[in-house]
């Protein structure tokens, strides 16, 4: 549990600082959460014998330290929203499966080489400018790097077990260096600087593709991704739906806020027999008084148009 030091009116800042105190009843706990405790330091964890999940969300921690005593049991470590500037002192945590250092002050991916059992890594909303130093994480299944300063997709070749990658809200200009990720099922690259879909031919197991808020004008480049069931392309400048013809498993297509003005382009979706939901509002076709009726006639499999279920 987390307790605050006794209040001292003459030192108001120090009185707000929290401390970690482990009760006798907690020494065999499997999970502990020190959320919003105003902790400045990770310490006093030596008495924990069986801890598997440890959370320090929303604190004032500046350094990763004093965790080696938990090496034999710790599997999940959450350090979300602190003040950490460097990934360090994790080498002994060889059983770690999940690590979350999102919303901190990291500038570099480093210090992870020994975490060979890591399956999920969250580094959202830092100041990371380069994807690097991940080669040893060969068991990694999920990588979240959204809201950083990354300009290039690179150095992912050794992550053959990766199922999900999230790169939204960066500065990426090209889809590249993804061919080795043949097990990838989810690719999210929203809010970047992409103008074309390319380099996805090898991702034949891809099931969900999120590329909203970019600069796309068409959807060519998805012809080989026949396992796709969800495609999100909202808030682009798309004029044509050419490129979706082979996606026979497509169920969800979200393309609101684009430039689709020709109903002949919408007819292309008739080649997607599994289609259940479309979002096409805020396109020029949306102004047509018969918008919903036309969609239902063209695409009889639809169960939902925009946010409204079909009757």
PEGI-V231162 format. One record per pair of residues at least 24 apart in sequence whose ideal C-beta (glycine too) atoms are under 7 Angstrom apart, sorted by the first residue. I is the first residue (numbers start at 0). J is the second residue. Records with the same first field share a line. If there is no record, write none. Layout:
BEGIN
I: J + J
END
This chain:
BEGIN
0: 25
1: 33 + 36 + 38
19: 43 + 44
21: 46 + 47
33: 58
41: 65 + 66
44: 68 + 69
51: 75
55: 81
56: 80
63: 87 + 88 + 89
64: 88
66: 92
67: 91
78: 103
86: 110 + 111
89: 114
108: 132 + 133
111: 136
130: 154 + 155
133: 158
152: 176 + 177
155: 179 + 180
174: 198 + 199
177: 202
195: 220
196: 220 + 221
199: 224
217: 241 + 242
218: 242 + 243
221: 246
233: 278
239: 264
240: 264 + 267 + 268
241: 267
243: 267 + 268 + 271
244: 270
246: 271
247: 271 + 272 + 273
248: 273
249: 273 + 274
250: 274 + 275 + 276
251: 275 + 276
252: 277
253: 278
254: 278 + 279
255: 279 + 280 + 281
256: 281
257: 282
258: 282 + 283
259: 283 + 284
260: 284
262: 293
265: 297
266: 297
268: 298
269: 297 + 298
272: 300
274: 298 + 300 + 301
275: 300 + 301 + 302 + 303
276: 302 + 303
277: 301 + 304
278: 305
279: 305
280: 305
END
